[in-house]
Amino acid sequence: MDWQSTLIRVFVFVQDRFGSQLYALAQRQSNNNQPTFTDEEVLTIYLFGLMQKRRTIRDIHTYAADHFPDWFPELPSYSGYVDRLNRISDVFASLSETAIGEVIKVIKNINPSNEARNEARNEARNAMRLVDSFPIVMAGSKRSSQARVAPDIANKGYCSSKNLYFYGVKLHVVAFSRPGTLPVPELAGLSPGSANDLTVLREALPVVSGSELVGDKAYVNRTLRTQMIKEQNLEIVTPIKKAKGQTRLSAADRLYSELVSRIRQPIESLFSWIEEKTGIQAASKVRSTRGLMVHVFGRFAAAMLLLAFNS
């Protein structure tokens, strides 16, 4: 698909969702509540720039100014554009949800008929799900104890898979498994870097039901597993943890754990793909809570649109 077609598709996506779902989150209580450079244009340029692998807001702004000034003749200065992005930061979490919906619609080939929607819902109820999180790093190991940006949501955490202490947040994802290809996110949310993955999952579980939910050892909890099977017909599948004082697992338990790890590996591939396409994990240039929302959910939404447009 050429860049013009992609840009038009992004604008149509933003315009459709903005009018029906996002407008209330971006309303201005001022005399300038209908600027000549619209919020839809602000979002379109940001998402499209990310999809073209522009990694910073400055690069995105320069790219738009240099390559399509006729498309966006009212594009403000760089500082004005940053201000406009931050003003509508509340939009980005909802925008990422609608982008997830776009992927699911394309993958499931959902049309407006009730029959097709019901069939898609039944498939979703029976699909295996994968769960995991990954760090959004605002400051690495050496600076993690001194960082103070966005303290209302970010703090110091540890990522065991990367053996990394960091200051920032974690993005948690529950995704539908798809054999042979990337899983499709169903839910995504942020937590402070120090948050326990199992604690965060407990908050999401009420909206997840049916089939299996496969995670790593961070999600091991026998009581919760029994409760979910009984109440929601949902089995939480994890590798087997060593008991206190146990030095090694039995051969059968090791084999089972290796199998679970292979099953959940695609969600790690999804995270690597999102990072490759958007640079989502490097957030050292973020300077505020609003900027953090723009960075995380804007990049996640851009990745979901890439997944939808290329499926």
C-alpha positions in Angstrom: 0.0 0.0 0.0 1.4 3.4 -1.0 1.8 6.2 1.7 -1.0 8.3 0.3 -3.5 5.4 0.7 -2.2 4.6 4.2 -2.5 8.3 5.2 -6.0 8.4 4.0 -6.9 5.2 5.8 -5.5 6.6 9.1 -7.4 9.8 8.7 -10.7 8.0 7.9 -10.2 5.8 11.0 -9.5 8.8 13.2 -12.3 10.9 11.9 -14.9 8.1 12.2 -13.9 7.3 15.8 -13.4 10.9 16.8 -16.9 11.8 15.9 -18.6 8.9 17.5 -16.3 8.0 20.5 -13.5 10.4 21.2 -14.8 13.9 20.8 -16.1 14.2 24.4 -12.6 13.4 25.7 -11.0 16.3 23.7 -13.6 19.1 24.1 -12.2 22.5 24.9 -14.0 24.9 27.3 -12.6 28.0 25.6 -13.2 30.4 22.7 -10.8 28.4 20.6 -12.9 25.2 20.7 -12.8 24.8 16.9 -9.2 25.4 15.8 -8.4 25.5 12.1 -5.9 22.7 12.6 -8.2 20.0 13.9 -7.7 17.4 16.6 -8.3 14.7 13.9 -5.3 16.1 12.0 -3.2 16.2 15.1 -3.9 12.5 15.7 -3.5 11.5 12.0 -0.1 13.0 11.7 1.1 11.4 14.9 -0.2 7.9 14.1 1.0 8.1 10.5 4.4 9.3 11.4 4.8 6.5 13.9 3.7 4.0 11.2 6.5 5.4 9.0 9.0 4.7 11.8 9.5 8.3 12.9 10.5 7.8 16.5 10.1 11.3 18.1 7.5 14.0 17.9 10.1 16.3 16.4 10.8 13.8 13.6 7.1 13.3 13.0 6.4 17.1 12.8 9.4 17.6 10.5 8.3 14.7 8.3 4.8 16.1 8.0 6.0 19.7 7.3 8.5 18.5 4.6 6.5 15.8 2.8 2.8 16.8 2.8 2.3 20.5 3.5 -0.5 20.6 1.0 -2.4 18.0 3.0 -2.0 19.9 6.3 -1.6 23.6 5.4 -2.5 24.7 8.9 0.2 22.6 10.7 1.4 24.6 13.7 5.0 25.0 14.8 6.7 22.2 16.6 6.0 23.6 20.0 2.4 24.3 19.1 2.0 20.7 17.8 3.4 19.2 21.0 1.0 21.4 23.0 -1.9 20.1 20.9 -0.9 16.5 21.4 -0.7 16.9 25.1 -4.0 18.7 25.3 -5.8 15.6 23.9 -3.7 13.0 25.8 -7.0 11.7 27.4 -8.0 10.5 23.9 -5.1 8.1 23.4 -6.2 5.2 25.7 -9.6 5.1 24.1 -8.0 5.4 20.7 -5.9 2.3 21.3 -9.0 0.4 22.3 -10.7 1.3 19.0 -7.5 0.3 17.1 -7.6 -3.1 18.8 -11.2 -3.3 17.6 -10.0 -2.5 14.1 -7.6 -5.5 14.2 -10.2 -7.9 15.5 -12.7 -6.7 12.9 -10.2 -7.4 10.1 -9.0 -10.7 11.5 -12.5 -12.0 12.1 -13.8 -10.5 8.9 -16.7 -9.1 10.8 -19.5 -7.5 8.7 -22.5 -5.6 10.1 -24.8 -8.7 10.3 -25.8 -9.9 13.7 -25.1 -13.5 12.7 -21.4 -12.6 11.9 -21.0 -10.7 15.1 -22.4 -13.6 17.2 -20.2 -16.1 15.4 -17.1 -13.9 16.2 -18.1 -13.6 19.8 -18.4 -17.4 20.1 -15.0 -17.8 18.5 -13.6 -15.3 21.0 -15.1 -17.2 23.9 -13.4 -20.4 22.8 -10.0 -18.9 21.9 -6.9 -19.5 23.9 -5.5 -16.3 25.4 -2.0 -15.2 26.3 -1.1 -12.7 29.0 2.1 -10.8 29.7 3.6 -7.4 30.3 6.6 -5.4 29.2 8.4 -2.3 30.6 8.1 1.2 29.2 11.5 2.6 30.3 11.7 6.3 31.2 15.0 5.9 33.0 17.3 2.9 33.0 19.2 1.2 35.9 21.7 4.0 36.7 19.0 6.7 36.8 16.0 4.7 38.0 16.3 5.8 41.6 16.6 9.5 40.7 13.8 9.8 38.1 10.7 11.7 39.1 8.7 12.2 35.9 4.9 11.3 36.0 5.1 10.1 39.6 1.3 9.7 39.7 1.6 6.6 37.5 5.4 5.7 37.1 7.8 4.4 39.6 10.8 2.0 39.9 10.3 -1.5 38.8 12.1 -4.7 37.8 11.8 -6.7 34.7 13.0 -10.3 35.3 13.1 -11.3 31.7 15.5 -8.5 30.9 17.2 -8.5 34.3 16.6 -4.7 34.3 15.8 -2.2 37.1 14.0 0.7 35.5 11.8 3.8 36.2 8.6 3.8 34.3 5.4 1.8 33.7 4.4 -1.6 32.4 2.0 -2.3 29.6 -0.1 -5.4 30.2 -1.7 -7.2 27.3 -4.2 -10.1 27.0 -4.2 -11.4 23.5 -6.0 -14.1 21.4 -3.6 -16.8 20.3 -3.3 -17.4 16.5 -1.3 -20.5 15.5 1.6 -19.6 13.2 1.3 -15.8 13.5 1.2 -12.9 15.9 -1.5 -13.0 18.6 -4.2 -10.3 18.5 -4.5 -8.1 21.6 -7.9 -8.1 23.3 -7.1 -5.9 26.3 -4.3 -3.5 27.1 -3.6 -1.4 30.2 -0.9 0.5 32.1 0.4 0.0 35.7 3.3 1.5 37.7 6.6 -0.2 37.0 6.6 -1.9 40.5 3.1 -3.4 40.1 2.7 -7.2 40.5 1.6 -8.8 37.2 -0.8 -11.1 39.0 -2.4 -8.2 40.9 -3.0 -6.3 37.6 -4.4 -9.5 36.0 -7.0 -9.9 38.8 -8.5 -6.5 37.8 -8.9 -7.6 34.2 -10.2 -11.1 34.8 -13.9 -10.1 35.2 -14.1 -9.4 31.5 -12.2 -12.5 30.4 -14.0 -15.9 30.2 -13.8 -19.2 28.5 -11.0 -21.5 27.4 -7.4 -21.1 28.7 -5.3 -18.1 29.7 -1.6 -18.8 29.4 1.1 -16.8 31.3 4.5 -17.1 32.8 5.4 -17.9 36.5 4.4 -14.4 37.6 0.7 -15.6 37.3 1.0 -18.7 39.4 -1.7 -18.8 42.1 -3.5 -22.0 42.9 -6.4 -20.3 44.7 -7.1 -18.0 41.8 -6.8 -20.8 39.3 -9.4 -22.8 41.1 -11.7 -19.8 41.4 -11.5 -18.9 37.7 -12.3 -22.5 36.6 -15.3 -22.5 38.9 -16.7 -19.0 38.3 -15.7 -18.1 34.7 -14.8 -21.4 33.0 -11.3 -20.0 32.5 -8.2 -22.1 33.2 -5.1 -20.1 34.0 -2.2 -22.1 32.6 1.4 -21.4 33.8 4.8 -23.2 34.1 5.2 -25.1 37.3 7.0 -23.3 40.2 9.4 -25.0 42.5 7.9 -25.5 46.0 9.7 -23.9 48.9 12.9 -25.8 49.5 12.6 -27.8 46.3 15.9 -27.7 44.3 14.7 -29.1 41.0 11.5 -30.0 39.2 10.7 -33.6 38.1 11.3 -34.5 34.5 7.5 -34.4 33.8 7.1 -31.0 35.4 10.1 -29.6 33.4 8.6 -31.0 30.2 5.2 -29.4 31.0 6.8 -26.1 31.9 8.7 -26.1 28.6 5.5 -26.8 26.7 3.7 -23.9 28.4 6.6 -21.6 27.6 6.5 -22.5 23.9 2.7 -21.8 23.9 3.1 -18.4 25.4 6.2 -17.4 23.3 4.1 -15.7 20.6 3.1 -12.9 23.0 6.8 -12.1 23.4 7.1 -12.0 19.6 4.1 -9.6 19.6 5.9 -7.3 22.1 9.1 -7.5 20.0 7.2 -6.6 16.8 5.5 -3.6 18.5 8.9 -2.4 19.7 10.4 -2.8 16.3 7.6 -0.9 14.6 7.2 1.9 17.1 10.0 2.1 19.6 7.4 2.0 22.4 9.8 0.8 25.2 12.2 3.8 25.0 10.4 6.7 26.8 13.4 8.7 28.1 12.2 11.9 26.3 8.8 11.9 28.1 8.4 14.8 30.4 4.9 14.5 31.9 2.0 12.2 32.6 0.2 13.6 29.5 3.3 12.9 27.4 3.5 9.4 28.8 -0.1 8.7 27.7 0.6 10.0 24.3 3.8 8.0 24.0 2.4 4.6 25.2 -1.1 4.5 23.8 -0.3 6.4 20.6 2.4 3.9 19.7 0.3 1.0 20.7 -2.5 2.3 18.5 -0.2 2.8 15.6 1.0 -0.7 15.9 -2.5 -2.0 15.9 -3.4 -0.1 12.8 -0.3 -1.5 11.1 -1.5 -5.0 12.1 -5.0 -4.3 10.8 -3.9 -2.7 7.5 -1.5 -5.5 6.7 -3.7 -8.4 7.6 
